[in-house]
Amino acid sequence: MLMNAIVCENDFVDKLVAAGCITEPQRKYLLNTVQPRERNEKLLDFLRRRSVADFNKFIILLANEQPHLAKLLTTDGGEILILMSVHCMLYA
């Protein structure tokens, strides 16, 4: 569901850069990716390779911009995803 649900458009991607969640080259890559699902997959891939602090910034930004999706990552239903993400970041 998350791959299809994130609205990863110009404004949101710009905010990700401003928050320090992704880099400018990653921003350009995302904005040049036409298919929304592919863009979301790449965004999550970028986030998985960043620090836990950067991932937490993403969660905060998502809570402000797309709160219905942030709930998936921060409530009981999302605990497993967060733990998997942290594990991937630590052992990637």
C-alpha positions as CSV (number, residue, x, y, z in Angstrom):
1,M,0.0,0.0,0.0
2,L,2.7,2.5,0.9
3,M,4.4,2.2,-2.5
4,N,1.2,3.3,-4.2
5,A,0.1,5.8,-1.6
6,I,2.9,8.3,-1.0
7,V,2.4,11.5,-2.9
8,C,6.0,12.2,-3.9
9,E,5.6,15.3,-6.1
10,N,7.8,18.4,-6.4
11,D,6.7,20.2,-3.3
12,F,7.1,17.1,-1.1
13,V,10.5,16.2,-2.6
14,D,11.7,19.8,-2.0
15,K,10.7,19.5,1.6
16,L,12.6,16.2,1.9
17,V,15.7,18.0,0.8
18,A,15.1,21.0,3.1
19,A,14.7,18.6,6.0
20,G,17.9,16.8,5.2
21,C,16.1,13.5,4.4
22,I,17.6,13.2,0.9
23,T,20.3,14.9,-1.1
24,E,19.9,17.3,-4.0
25,P,21.1,14.6,-6.5
26,Q,18.5,12.2,-5.1
27,R,15.9,14.9,-5.4
28,K,16.7,15.3,-9.1
29,Y,16.6,11.6,-9.7
30,L,13.1,11.3,-8.1
31,L,11.8,14.3,-10.1
32,N,13.0,12.7,-13.3
33,T,11.3,9.4,-12.5
34,V,7.9,9.4,-14.3
35,Q,6.1,6.5,-12.7
36,P,4.8,7.3,-9.2
37,R,5.3,3.8,-7.8
38,E,8.9,3.7,-9.1
39,R,9.5,7.1,-7.6
40,N,8.2,5.9,-4.2
41,E,10.3,2.7,-4.4
42,K,13.4,4.8,-5.1
43,L,12.5,7.3,-2.3
44,L,12.2,4.4,0.2
45,D,15.4,2.9,-1.1
46,F,17.2,6.3,-0.6
47,L,15.8,6.5,2.9
48,R,16.8,3.0,3.8
49,R,20.4,4.0,3.0
50,R,20.4,7.1,5.2
51,S,20.7,7.4,8.9
52,V,17.9,6.6,11.4
53,A,17.8,10.3,12.2
54,D,17.1,11.1,8.5
55,F,14.4,8.4,8.5
56,N,12.8,9.9,11.6
57,K,12.8,13.4,9.8
58,F,11.0,11.7,7.0
59,I,8.4,10.3,9.4
60,I,7.9,13.8,10.9
61,L,7.5,15.4,7.5
62,L,5.1,12.7,6.4
63,A,3.1,13.2,9.5
64,N,2.7,16.9,8.6
65,E,2.1,16.4,4.8
66,Q,0.4,13.0,4.6
67,P,-0.7,12.1,8.1
68,H,-2.8,9.1,7.0
69,L,0.4,7.5,5.8
70,A,2.5,8.4,8.8
71,K,0.0,6.5,10.9
72,L,0.9,3.3,9.0
73,L,4.5,3.7,10.1
74,T,4.0,4.9,13.6
75,T,1.1,2.9,15.0
76,D,0.9,-0.8,15.8
77,G,0.4,-1.7,12.2
78,G,3.7,0.0,11.3
79,E,6.0,-1.1,14.0
80,I,7.3,-4.0,12.0
81,L,8.0,-1.8,9.0
82,I,9.9,0.7,11.2
83,L,11.9,-2.1,12.8
84,M,12.7,-3.6,9.3
85,S,13.8,-0.2,8.1
86,V,16.0,0.4,11.1
87,H,17.5,-3.1,10.7
88,C,18.2,-2.4,7.0
89,M,19.8,0.9,7.8
90,L,22.1,-0.7,10.4
91,Y,23.1,-3.7,8.4
92,A,23.0,-2.5,4.8
